[in-house]
Each structure stands twice: as C-alpha cells, then as structure tokens.
C-alpha cells in the first residue's frame, strides 16, 4: 500500500492508525502477529517505532515514570531500547507482511538514518513522536523528503506546536496532520482536554486527530465527534506481556470492537447537510399533517377554518398553505376526511 494516505485527499473521513509501537518486544514473530491483528480489526495503518538506540539516548538516560511503572525487564532506558530495537532485515519483513495484509505500514523514525531507511522502504508518510516535536532538525529532514507527515503534540504548548509546523512548512511544506496527545501511559481521561482539537484546527487549518493513551474508547469517540479525523491507539497481543506500553494497550478483540465503534461514529456524523433521510420521508407521510375536509362539501362551497383543518396523513397540501386555501371554492363535492389537493380548488 504505497499510495498517498487517505487523510491527505479526503480529510472528512476517519483514518485509524493501530499503534503497535514497540509491543513486539523485539521479536519479529510478534510484529507479524500484530500486523495480522490490525488488519483483521479494519485499521487503515499499523505503526511501529524505528530507531537506533545509540542515536536516541545516552547510556545513563533515565526511564520515564510510566516506563518505570510498566517495564520490568530493563533497569535503564538504553537497556530497554536495545531489547526493543529491530534490524533492517526485520523491518523489510514487516513491510512485506503489511503489503500482504493490505494495510499501510507506518513507523516513527527517531533519528536521521531511520528516516532515510523508512523512505527506502517506501512508507507513504512519516510520524513524529511527541518527544521529538521540538527536535526541529529531525522535522526538517523529514519534511525535505516530501512525504506526508503526522505530528503528535503531547507535552507541547501552542507555541512549540507552531514552531514545529513552521519548520515543516519552510522545508517543503508536505501534507501535514496534527494529533493532540497526552503523554502518559495510560493517561487519565480527565486530562484529555479534547477542546484543544478545535484550537489546533483553527490555528493551523490542517487535519487534526487524537493519539489516545486513555483506557477504553470514550475519549476517542468524543474526539471524532469534536472533529478528529485521525485516531491513533496502542494495541498489544496480550496486556500482561512485559514492556513499557502493553498495559495501556487494547487486546485484539478490544481493538476490533474499538475500530467498529469508531466507524459507527463516523457514519453517524454524516455530511452536515440538513435534509430528511429516505426513511424519514416515509415517516413524514404518516406523522405530518395535511389540509383535510372536516365535513361534507358541495361544489362551489367556500373553504373556511370551520370546514377544513390540519390532520394526518401528510400526503396532501401542507398546513403552511392554509392561508392560501382559506376563502377558495371547491370545484366538486368532497367527502369529510378528504385530503385536499390543488386540483380540488377553483
């Protein structure tokens, strides 16, 4: 799937990214299984994380608080990253498997070499992690490739987000989507601040989305109703697996239900045009009123508010035409209950 991602040319539709991240635990077999799960769930894309440990963290870089809570196998961030790093052969195998499953392959590059390598694999977009939103040199390097870019804005204020957007714009201005995000795993729904979606849309005029780190589906459903057109959600094969992100991830059955509910919300939003549906037109014929004759009338009799009124069904002249009808004469005898038509008037 090398084509331009749908969110670029159709920003009104919902684009769902199943975030595998590093939930493969450094095992290629698990990565392939994650691709199978994402494809079966109906995701548009599956996203991983591509990095060189030595280009990402110093030897004594501490782990984030959520990593300390969730990661049990590694004592340092560098040790944790080395356990999760995949080589180029593994990535080529992952890319091929995505093509076989007809799901877009995405990965977040964390260094210049990884950007170049992902480009060589033929990704159709780059994803920028929240942690690298302020790494403007990396953003500039990505932007010059000309591929669409999705940025996450966790931990950022509006000024930092604007600086990132301007960096991308001045280095090629490729298609850009901006995801609101709260960088905690899992994050508390009360800290989601989903009204930021409207702010981002107004400030930058780009497709906006929600990178959801909360448990469950409530905030993602709400975000779609508020205008999010890209949704990113972590998933795993098993939440009990060791690793930094499993505990904040959906399991396979949950992911499938999650995507299904988002698609229902997408359909429920519609096109924004206020008009009756086909089913409503059928209901209107029964539930709305028409002008009807309230007693037997003879040829030439004048219509008044005493011999005609508004009653169901709604298959004749609507009540809004009452002023036009009153004072007119009928051209034939009419039985009580007759639904009045223009042909009945002189």
C-alpha positions as CSV (number, residue, x, y, z in Angstrom):
1,X,0.0,0.0,0.0
2,X,2.2,2.8,-1.3
3,X,-0.5,5.3,-2.2
4,X,-0.9,8.6,-0.5
5,X,-2.7,8.1,2.8
6,X,-6.5,8.8,2.6
7,X,-6.4,11.6,5.1
8,X,-4.4,13.7,2.7
9,X,-7.1,13.8,-0.1
10,X,-10.2,13.0,2.0
11,X,-9.8,14.9,5.3
12,X,-13.5,14.3,6.1
13,X,-13.2,10.6,6.5
14,X,-11.8,8.8,9.6
15,X,-8.2,7.4,9.4
16,X,-7.4,4.9,12.1
17,X,-3.8,4.0,13.0
18,X,-3.3,0.9,15.1
19,X,-0.2,1.8,17.2
20,X,1.9,-1.4,17.6
21,X,4.9,0.8,18.7
22,X,7.4,-1.5,20.5
23,X,4.8,-4.0,21.6
24,X,6.6,-6.7,19.5
25,X,9.1,-6.8,22.4
26,X,11.9,-7.1,19.9
27,X,10.5,-10.3,18.4
28,X,9.8,-10.4,14.7
29,X,7.1,-13.1,15.1
30,X,5.2,-10.8,17.5
31,X,5.5,-8.0,15.0
32,X,3.9,-10.2,12.3
33,X,1.2,-11.2,14.6
34,X,0.4,-7.6,15.4
35,X,0.1,-6.9,11.7
36,X,-2.5,-9.7,11.4
37,X,-4.5,-8.3,14.3
38,X,-4.5,-4.8,13.0
39,X,-5.6,-5.8,9.5
40,X,-8.3,-8.1,10.9
41,X,-9.6,-5.2,13.0
42,X,-10.0,-2.9,10.0
43,X,-7.3,-0.4,10.7
44,X,-6.1,1.8,7.9
45,X,-2.5,1.6,9.0
46,X,-0.3,-0.1,11.6
47,X,2.5,2.0,13.1
48,X,5.8,0.8,14.7
49,X,8.8,2.7,16.0
50,X,12.2,2.6,14.2
51,X,15.3,3.8,16.0
52,X,19.0,3.3,16.6
53,X,19.5,3.1,20.4
54,X,22.8,4.9,20.3
55,X,21.3,7.8,18.3
56,X,18.3,8.1,20.7
57,X,19.5,8.0,24.3
58,X,22.7,8.4,26.3
59,X,23.9,5.4,28.3
60,X,22.6,6.8,31.6
61,X,19.3,8.4,30.3
62,X,16.6,7.7,32.9
63,X,13.4,6.0,32.0
64,X,10.1,7.9,32.1
65,X,7.8,7.4,35.1
66,X,5.4,5.3,33.1
67,X,8.2,3.2,31.8
68,X,9.4,2.6,35.3
69,X,5.9,1.6,36.3
70,X,5.3,-0.7,33.3
71,X,8.7,-2.0,32.2
72,X,10.1,-4.9,34.3
73,X,12.8,-6.3,32.1
74,X,15.2,-3.4,31.8
75,X,16.8,-1.2,34.5
76,X,17.9,1.7,32.2
77,X,16.3,3.3,29.2
78,X,19.2,2.3,27.0
79,X,18.9,-1.3,28.1
80,X,15.1,-1.2,27.4
81,X,15.6,0.3,23.9
82,X,18.2,-2.2,22.9
83,X,15.8,-5.0,23.8
84,X,13.2,-3.4,21.5
85,X,15.4,-2.4,18.6
86,X,14.8,-4.3,15.3
87,X,17.4,-4.6,12.5
88,X,16.8,-3.7,8.8
89,X,16.1,-7.2,7.7
90,X,13.3,-7.4,10.3
91,X,11.8,-4.1,9.0
92,X,11.8,-5.3,5.4
93,X,10.0,-8.4,6.5
94,X,7.5,-6.3,8.4
95,X,6.9,-4.1,5.4
96,X,6.3,-7.0,3.1
97,X,3.8,-8.6,5.6
98,X,1.9,-5.3,5.7
99,X,1.6,-5.3,1.9
100,X,0.4,-8.9,2.0
101,X,-2.3,-7.9,4.5
102,X,-3.3,-4.8,2.6
103,X,-2.6,-2.4,5.5
104,X,-0.4,0.7,5.3
105,X,3.0,0.4,7.0
106,X,3.9,3.4,9.2
107,X,6.7,3.8,11.7
108,X,8.0,6.6,13.8
109,X,11.7,7.3,13.0
110,X,13.7,8.6,15.9
111,X,16.9,9.5,14.1
112,X,18.2,10.7,10.7
113,X,19.3,7.3,9.5
114,X,15.9,5.8,10.4
115,X,14.2,8.5,8.4
116,X,16.3,7.6,5.3
117,X,15.8,3.9,5.8
118,X,12.0,4.2,6.1
119,X,12.0,6.3,3.0
120,X,13.9,3.5,1.2
121,X,11.2,1.0,2.3
122,X,8.6,3.2,0.6
123,X,6.5,4.4,3.5
124,X,3.7,6.7,2.5
125,X,4.0,9.1,5.5
126,X,6.2,9.8,8.4
127,X,5.0,10.0,12.0
128,X,6.7,12.3,14.6
129,X,6.6,11.3,18.2
130,X,5.6,13.8,20.8
131,X,9.0,13.6,22.3
132,X,10.6,14.8,19.1
133,X,8.2,17.6,18.3
134,X,10.9,20.1,19.4
135,X,13.7,18.2,17.5
136,X,13.4,20.7,14.7
137,X,16.4,19.3,12.8
138,X,14.7,15.9,12.5
139,X,11.4,17.5,11.4
140,X,13.3,19.5,8.8
141,X,15.0,16.3,7.5
142,X,11.6,14.5,7.2
143,X,9.9,17.5,5.5
144,X,12.5,17.7,2.8
145,X,11.5,14.1,1.8
146,X,8.2,15.5,0.5
147,X,6.1,12.7,2.2
148,X,3.1,13.5,4.3
149,X,3.9,14.0,8.0
150,X,1.8,13.3,11.1
151,X,3.0,15.1,14.3
152,X,1.9,14.3,17.8
153,X,1.8,17.2,20.2
154,X,1.9,15.6,23.7
155,X,3.8,17.7,26.3
156,X,3.7,20.7,23.9
157,X,2.2,24.2,24.2
158,X,0.8,26.0,21.2
159,X,4.0,28.0,20.6
160,X,6.0,24.8,20.4
161,X,3.4,23.3,18.1
162,X,3.5,26.4,15.9
163,X,7.3,26.2,15.7
164,X,7.2,22.6,14.6
165,X,4.5,23.4,11.9
166,X,6.6,26.3,10.6
167,X,9.7,24.1,10.4
168,X,7.8,21.6,8.3
169,X,6.2,24.3,6.1
170,X,9.6,26.1,5.4
171,X,11.3,22.8,4.4
172,X,9.0,21.6,1.7
173,X,5.5,22.0,3.2
174,X,4.3,18.4,2.7
175,X,0.8,17.4,3.7
176,X,0.6,17.6,7.5
177,X,-1.8,16.3,10.2
178,X,-1.6,17.4,13.8
179,X,-2.5,15.0,16.6
180,X,-3.5,16.2,20.1
181,X,-2.0,13.8,22.7
182,X,-1.4,13.4,26.4
183,X,2.0,11.8,27.0
184,X,1.2,9.4,29.8
185,X,0.5,5.6,29.6
186,X,-2.3,5.2,30.4
187,X,-3.5,8.8,30.7
188,X,-6.4,9.9,32.8
189,X,-9.5,10.8,30.6
190,X,-10.0,13.9,32.8
191,X,-6.7,15.3,31.4
192,X,-7.6,14.8,27.8
193,X,-8.6,18.4,27.1
194,X,-10.3,17.4,23.8
195,X,-11.4,21.0,23.2
196,X,-7.8,21.6,22.0
197,X,-8.8,19.9,18.8
198,X,-10.8,22.9,17.8
199,X,-7.9,25.2,18.7
200,X,-5.5,23.2,16.6
201,X,-7.8,23.2,13.6
202,X,-8.4,26.9,13.9
203,X,-4.8,27.8,14.4
204,X,-3.3,25.7,11.6
205,X,-6.1,24.7,9.2
206,X,-4.7,21.2,9.0
207,X,-6.4,17.8,9.6
208,X,-6.4,17.1,13.3
209,X,-6.6,13.9,15.3
210,X,-6.2,12.3,18.7
211,X,-3.5,10.0,19.8
212,X,-5.3,8.2,22.5
213,X,-3.5,6.9,25.6
214,X,-6.5,6.5,27.8
215,X,-8.1,3.2,28.7
216,X,-11.3,2.3,26.8
217,X,-12.9,4.1,23.9
218,X,-14.8,7.1,25.4
219,X,-12.2,9.8,24.6
220,X,-11.7,8.6,21.0
221,X,-15.4,8.5,20.3
222,X,-15.7,12.0,21.8
223,X,-12.7,13.3,19.8
224,X,-14.3,12.1,16.5
225,X,-17.5,13.9,17.4
226,X,-15.3,17.0,18.0
227,X,-13.6,16.9,14.7
228,X,-10.7,14.4,15.0
229,X,-10.1,12.8,11.6
230,X,-7.1,10.7,12.6
231,X,-7.2,8.3,15.6
232,X,-4.1,6.5,16.9
233,X,-4.5,3.8,19.6
234,X,-2.0,1.4,21.1
235,X,-2.7,-2.3,20.9
236,X,-1.0,-5.5,22.0
237,X,-1.3,-9.2,21.7
238,X,-1.5,-9.6,25.5
239,X,-1.7,-6.8,28.1
240,X,0.1,-8.9,30.6
241,X,3.3,-9.1,28.5
242,X,6.4,-7.3,29.9
243,X,7.2,-4.0,28.3
244,X,6.6,-0.2,28.6
245,X,3.3,0.1,26.6
246,X,1.4,-3.1,27.0
247,X,-0.6,-2.1,30.0
248,X,-2.1,1.0,28.2
249,X,-2.9,-1.0,25.0
250,X,-6.0,-2.8,23.7
251,X,-6.0,-6.5,23.2
252,X,-7.1,-8.0,19.8
253,X,-10.8,-8.4,20.5
254,X,-10.9,-4.9,22.1
255,X,-9.2,-3.4,19.1
256,X,-11.7,-4.9,16.7
257,X,-14.6,-3.5,18.8
258,X,-12.8,-0.2,19.1
259,X,-12.5,0.2,15.3
260,X,-16.1,-0.9,14.8
261,X,-17.4,1.7,17.2
262,X,-15.3,4.5,15.6
263,X,-16.6,3.6,12.2
264,X,-20.2,3.8,13.5
265,X,-19.5,7.2,14.9
266,X,-18.0,8.3,11.5
267,X,-21.2,7.2,9.8
268,X,-23.3,8.9,12.4
269,X,-21.6,12.2,11.7
270,X,-22.9,12.3,8.2
271,X,-22.2,15.1,5.7
272,X,-23.7,18.0,7.7
273,X,-26.5,18.7,5.2
274,X,-29.9,19.1,7.0
275,X,-32.4,17.2,5.0
276,X,-34.7,14.2,5.6
277,X,-33.4,10.7,5.1
278,X,-35.2,8.2,2.9
279,X,-36.8,6.6,5.9
280,X,-37.9,10.0,7.3
281,X,-39.7,10.7,4.1
282,X,-41.7,7.5,4.6
283,X,-42.4,8.5,8.2
284,X,-43.4,12.1,7.2
285,X,-46.2,10.7,5.1
286,X,-47.7,9.2,8.3
287,X,-46.6,11.6,11.0
288,X,-47.1,15.0,9.3
289,X,-50.4,16.7,8.6
290,X,-52.2,17.8,5.5
291,X,-55.2,20.1,5.0
292,X,-58.3,18.0,5.1
293,X,-62.0,18.5,4.7
294,X,-63.8,18.4,8.1
295,X,-67.3,18.0,6.8
296,X,-69.0,17.1,3.5
297,X,-68.7,19.9,1.0
298,X,-70.7,20.7,-2.2
299,X,-69.5,22.1,-5.5
300,X,-68.7,25.8,-5.1
301,X,-68.6,25.9,-1.3
302,X,-66.1,28.3,0.3
303,X,-63.3,26.8,2.4
304,X,-63.2,28.2,6.0
305,X,-61.4,27.3,9.2
306,X,-64.6,25.6,10.2
307,X,-64.8,23.1,7.3
308,X,-61.2,22.4,6.8
309,X,-58.2,21.8,9.1
310,X,-54.9,20.1,9.6
311,X,-54.9,16.3,10.1
312,X,-52.8,13.3,9.4
313,X,-51.6,11.8,7.0
314,X,-49.1,14.2,5.4
315,X,-49.7,13.3,1.8
316,X,-51.6,16.4,0.7
317,X,-51.3,20.2,0.9
318,X,-49.2,21.0,4.0
319,X,-50.6,23.2,6.8
320,X,-48.3,26.1,5.8
321,X,-50.7,26.6,2.8
322,X,-53.7,27.1,4.9
323,X,-53.8,30.9,4.2
324,X,-53.7,30.2,0.5
325,X,-56.6,27.7,0.8
326,X,-59.0,29.6,3.0
327,X,-61.5,31.6,1.0
328,X,-61.1,29.5,-2.1
329,X,-64.0,27.5,-3.5
330,X,-64.1,23.8,-4.2
331,X,-64.6,22.6,-7.8
332,X,-66.5,19.4,-6.8
333,X,-68.3,17.7,-4.0
334,X,-65.9,16.5,-1.3
335,X,-66.5,13.9,1.5
336,X,-65.4,14.5,5.1
337,X,-61.8,13.4,5.6
338,X,-60.7,14.1,2.0
339,X,-57.1,15.2,1.8
340,X,-57.2,18.5,0.0
341,X,-55.3,18.9,-3.3
342,X,-54.8,21.9,-5.6
343,X,-57.0,20.2,-8.2
344,X,-59.9,20.5,-5.7
345,X,-59.8,24.3,-5.7
346,X,-61.3,26.8,-8.2
